[in-house]
Amino acid sequence: MGRGKGYYDKLLKKIPFAQKYGVGFNHQLIENVPTEEHDISLSSIWTAEKTVMNNV
């Protein structure tokens, strides 16, 4: 988080119809993620144990 200098946020604004998936480990999931106004949300996050859908 916070290391891409907004590269992916800028790219994804150009293709708003794209589905955006995150892949990680179950222990990496947290309840709240700090965001800024320019941040683009993921469509869902996948782990080996579950899928978390974005409610936005």
C-alpha positions, 0 to 999 in steps of 0.5 A, spaced: 500 500 500 502 506 498 508 504 494 505 505 486 505 512 486 498 512 483 500 508 477 494 503 477 489 508 480 490 512 474 490 506 469 484 503 472 480 510 471 481 509 464 478 503 464 472 503 469 468 497 466 474 492 468 473 487 473 479 488 479 481 482 483 485 481 488 489 475 490 492 474 497 492 469 503 486 469 508 491 472 514 492 478 510 485 480 510 483 486 514 476 489 516 478 496 514 483 499 509 485 506 509 483 509 502 484 516 499 479 520 494 483 517 488 484 510 490 480 505 486 476 499 489 477 492 488 471 488 485 473 482 489 479 479 493 480 471 493 484 467 498 484 459 498 479 459 503 474 465 501 472 470 496 470 477 499 466 481 494 466 489 494 459 492 496 460 498 493 
